[in-house]
Amino acid sequence: MKALVTRLDSFGDVLLAGPAVRAVAARADHVTMVCGSRGAPAARLLPGIDEVLVWEAPWGGFEPPDVSRPDIDALVERIDADTALILTSFHQSPLPTALVLRLAGVRYIAADSEDYPGSLLDLRHHRAPHAHEAEAALDLAEAAGFPAPDDGRLRVRTPPRADALTGPGPYVVLHPGASVPARAWSPGRAAEAVRELAAAGHRVLVTGGPDERGLTAHVAGAHGTDLGGRTDAPTLAGVLAGAAAVVTGNTAPAHLAAAVGTPVVSLFAPVVPAERWRPYGVPHVLLGDQDAPCADSRARDCPVPGHPCLNTVTATDVTAAVEKLIAVTQPMGET
């Protein structure tokens, strides 16, 4: 059986699809994943995927392209699958993707859908109202005939060792950036946290993408180690895997940390529900006012002056959360 899984969103969304991908891979001879360019680096980390098709959907992403008949025709020609699982967030429709897959000749298509699908879906599944995104994907996979073959946690392929970047000894990672501004802690608060964590005896590494070098340099200051722009996806996985804890917002590194088994202090802005997007399957502490006026707004920019849902969180709160996680997860006697 040739199977195809689609998740057309960003890096973190694709990581959350990982348990469902493994369920499909356990029963399929070949698994292709269709995702956008922002999700492709995550897809290449997932166990069970044999091929990644990168395609920018006109109905997905922050800056979707215009509809192009030649572009869609080219994707249709590339798809070679018998069975497909369309993974979407709770507020997205799978039906445009299902139409493309039908045109490509995929015989069996399963998806969560509240909209009437006509002949586009063979399995119209209804997700549980409060399910985490990873659990919702697994539920759909099981309904489509792909039961979970393992514990269902997030996983990635074994990352490379990152000792050359991290240096010797224990450390904490702080990742201050986020792809959506409403989900980011303020740079000033993050810099305070680095100073306070360092004063409490923790070595702090500050991570970020190539376009975040100014941010990471500011946040690291004189008390942290700036790794901004120095980690691709596999290397970042290695850095996070070696950390005692990771401090970050609701953004990709939170899910990548969970995928390598590292505890997370989650600075979680409630613009999306924590029950669906919190760090999955690892010890974590959730910080941030989950009842703030922005709750469930899906806002990209904070609609409330001062960003109170996160900026009421202090460096002291973060340091206490880090130390709580380390105390809970560190083997007795290890330092």
C-alpha positions in Angstrom: 0.0 0.0 0.0 1.2 3.5 -0.9 0.0 6.0 1.7 0.0 9.8 1.8 -0.3 12.1 4.7 -0.9 15.8 4.3 -0.3 18.6 6.9 0.0 21.9 5.1 0.9 24.1 8.0 4.1 25.0 9.8 7.0 23.2 11.5 5.3 22.6 14.8 2.1 21.4 13.2 4.0 18.8 11.2 5.8 17.5 14.3 2.4 17.0 15.9 1.4 14.8 13.0 4.3 12.5 13.8 2.5 9.9 15.9 -0.2 9.6 13.2 2.5 9.2 10.5 4.1 6.3 12.4 0.7 4.7 12.7 0.3 4.9 8.9 3.9 3.7 8.3 3.4 0.6 10.4 0.9 -0.7 7.8 2.0 1.0 4.6 4.8 0.0 2.2 5.6 3.6 1.4 4.6 6.9 3.0 4.7 10.3 1.3 4.1 13.5 3.2 2.7 16.6 1.5 3.5 19.8 3.3 4.5 23.4 2.8 8.0 24.8 2.8 7.7 25.8 6.5 6.8 22.3 7.5 9.2 20.4 5.3 12.2 20.6 7.6 10.1 19.0 10.3 8.7 16.3 7.9 12.3 15.3 7.1 12.9 14.6 10.9 9.9 12.3 11.3 10.3 8.5 11.5 8.2 6.6 9.0 8.3 9.1 6.1 9.9 7.9 2.8 9.3 10.9 0.7 8.4 14.6 1.2 6.5 16.6 -1.4 6.7 20.3 -0.8 3.7 22.3 -2.0 2.3 25.7 -1.0 -1.4 25.4 -0.8 -3.6 28.5 -1.7 -5.7 27.6 1.3 -3.0 27.4 3.9 -0.1 29.3 5.6 0.3 33.0 6.5 0.9 34.2 3.0 -0.9 31.7 0.7 -0.1 31.9 -3.0 -2.7 32.7 -5.7 -4.5 29.7 -7.2 -2.6 28.4 -10.2 -4.0 25.7 -12.4 -0.6 24.6 -13.7 0.7 24.4 -10.1 -2.1 22.2 -9.0 -1.8 20.1 -12.2 1.9 19.6 -11.4 1.1 18.4 -7.9 -1.6 16.0 -9.2 0.9 14.5 -11.5 3.4 13.9 -8.7 1.0 12.2 -6.3 1.1 8.4 -6.3 -0.9 6.9 -3.4 -3.7 4.5 -2.8 -4.7 5.9 0.6 -4.5 9.4 2.1 -4.9 11.0 5.5 -5.6 14.7 5.5 -4.5 16.3 8.8 -5.9 19.7 9.7 -6.4 21.9 12.7 -9.9 22.1 14.2 -10.7 25.3 12.3 -9.5 24.2 8.9 -11.4 22.4 6.1 -9.8 19.4 4.5 -12.0 19.5 1.4 -9.8 21.6 -1.0 -7.0 19.2 -0.4 -9.3 16.2 -0.8 -10.4 17.5 -4.2 -6.7 17.7 -5.3 -6.2 14.1 -4.1 -9.3 12.9 -5.9 -8.0 14.4 -9.1 -4.7 12.6 -8.5 -6.6 9.3 -8.3 -6.3 8.5 -4.6 -8.9 5.9 -4.0 -9.4 6.2 -0.2 -9.3 9.6 1.6 -9.9 10.2 5.3 -10.2 13.5 7.2 -11.9 15.3 10.1 -14.6 17.4 8.5 -17.6 19.2 9.9 -18.6 20.3 6.3 -20.5 17.9 4.1 -17.9 16.3 1.9 -20.0 14.9 -0.9 -17.8 12.3 -2.7 -14.5 13.9 -1.6 -14.0 11.8 1.5 -14.4 8.1 2.1 -14.2 8.6 5.8 -15.7 11.8 7.3 -14.4 11.7 10.9 -15.5 14.0 13.7 -12.7 14.9 16.2 -13.3 15.0 19.9 -14.1 18.5 21.0 -11.1 19.1 23.3 -8.5 16.8 21.8 -4.9 17.8 21.6 -3.8 18.1 17.9 -1.5 15.1 18.2 -4.3 13.0 19.7 -6.8 14.2 17.1 -4.5 13.1 14.3 -4.0 9.7 16.0 -7.8 9.3 16.4 -8.3 9.9 12.7 -5.5 7.5 11.8 -7.1 4.7 13.9 -10.5 5.4 12.4 -9.0 5.0 9.0 -7.5 1.6 9.9 -4.1 2.7 11.2 -4.0 2.0 15.0 -1.1 3.4 17.0 1.8 1.0 17.0 3.5 2.6 20.0 3.0 5.0 23.0 1.9 7.8 20.6 4.4 10.4 21.8 6.2 12.9 19.6 9.4 11.6 18.1 12.1 12.6 15.6 14.9 10.7 14.0 18.0 10.6 16.3 19.5 14.1 16.1 23.2 14.7 15.7 25.2 15.5 18.9 25.5 19.2 19.4 28.4 19.3 21.9 30.5 21.6 19.7 27.7 24.3 20.1 26.6 23.6 23.6 29.9 23.1 25.3 30.3 20.8 28.4 28.0 20.6 31.4 24.3 21.1 32.0 22.4 23.9 30.4 18.9 25.4 29.9 17.7 26.6 26.5 15.7 29.8 26.1 14.1 30.4 22.7 12.6 33.9 22.7 11.2 34.2 19.2 7.9 33.0 17.6 6.5 32.9 14.1 3.4 34.7 15.4 4.2 37.9 17.4 1.2 37.4 19.7 2.8 34.2 21.0 6.2 35.7 21.9 7.3 36.9 25.3 8.8 40.4 25.2 12.6 40.6 24.6 13.0 42.6 27.8 11.4 39.9 29.9 13.4 37.2 28.1 16.7 39.0 28.8 15.7 39.3 32.5 15.1 35.6 32.6 18.5 34.9 31.2 20.1 37.0 33.9 18.0 35.5 36.6 18.6 31.9 35.5 22.3 32.6 35.3 22.3 34.1 38.8 20.6 30.9 40.0 23.5 28.8 38.6 22.1 27.7 35.2 24.1 28.0 32.0 21.7 29.5 29.4 21.8 29.0 25.6 19.6 31.3 23.6 18.4 29.9 20.2 16.8 31.5 17.2 16.6 31.4 13.4 18.9 33.4 11.0 16.4 36.3 11.0 16.4 36.5 14.8 20.1 37.1 15.4 19.4 40.6 16.7 16.8 39.3 19.1 19.0 36.4 20.4 22.0 38.7 20.9 19.9 41.1 23.0 18.4 38.3 25.0 21.6 36.5 25.7 23.5 39.6 26.7 26.5 39.0 28.8 25.0 36.2 30.8 23.9 33.7 28.1 25.4 32.0 25.1 23.9 33.3 21.8 23.2 30.5 19.3 21.0 32.6 17.0 21.2 31.5 13.4 23.6 28.7 14.1 21.2 25.7 14.2 19.3 24.1 11.4 16.4 21.8 12.3 18.4 18.6 13.1 21.1 20.6 15.0 18.4 22.4 17.0 16.9 19.0 17.9 20.3 18.0 19.2 20.7 21.2 21.2 17.2 20.7 22.8 17.8 17.0 23.4 20.8 17.9 25.7 19.0 20.6 27.7 17.7 20.1 31.2 14.7 22.3 30.3 13.6 24.5 27.4 11.8 27.9 27.9 9.8 29.0 24.9 6.4 30.2 23.7 3.8 28.2 21.8 6.0 27.8 18.8 7.9 25.0 17.0 10.8 24.5 19.5 8.2 23.7 22.2 7.1 20.7 20.1 10.6 19.8 19.0 11.7 19.8 22.6 8.8 17.4 23.4 9.8 15.2 20.4 13.3 14.7 21.9 11.9 14.2 25.5 13.0 17.5 27.1 10.8 19.2 29.7 9.3 22.6 28.6 8.4 25.8 30.4 5.7 27.0 28.0 5.0 30.7 27.8 1.6 30.1 26.3 -0.4 33.0 24.9 -4.1 31.8 24.9 -4.8 33.1 21.3 -5.2 29.3 20.6 -6.3 26.8 23.3 -3.6 25.2 25.4 -5.6 22.0 25.6 -4.9 21.5 21.9 -1.4 23.0 21.5 0.5 22.5 24.8 3.8 20.6 24.9 2.7 17.0 24.4 3.9 13.9 26.2 6.6 15.6 28.4 6.7 17.3 31.8 5.9 20.9 31.3 4.8 24.1 33.2 2.3 26.3 31.5 2.7 30.0 32.2 0.6 32.9 31.0 -3.0 34.1 31.7 -5.2 31.6 29.9 -8.3 33.7 30.6 -6.9 36.9 29.0 -9.2 38.9 26.6 -7.3 37.5 23.6 -8.3 33.9 24.4 -9.2 31.8 21.4 -9.0 34.8 19.1 -6.3 33.2 16.9 -4.8 36.7 16.6 -1.3 37.0 15.1 -0.7 40.4 16.7 -1.8 40.9 20.3 -5.1 42.8 20.4 -4.6 43.9 24.0 -2.3 46.8 24.9 0.8 45.7 26.7 0.5 42.0 25.8 -0.6 41.2 29.4 -1.3 37.5 28.9 2.5 36.9 28.7 4.2 40.1 30.0 2.7 39.5 33.5 4.9 36.4 33.6 8.2 37.4 35.4 11.7 36.1 35.2 11.3 34.8 38.7 8.2 32.8 37.5 10.3 31.2 34.7 13.3 30.4 37.0 11.0 28.8 39.5 9.4 26.7 36.7 12.7 25.6 35.3 13.9 24.5 38.7 10.6 22.7 39.4 11.0 20.7 36.1 14.7 19.9 36.8 13.8 18.7 40.3 11.1 16.4 39.0 12.9 15.0 36.0 16.6 14.8 37.0 17.6 11.4 38.4 18.3 11.6 42.2 21.9 12.4 42.9 22.7 13.8 39.5 24.0 17.3 39.2 
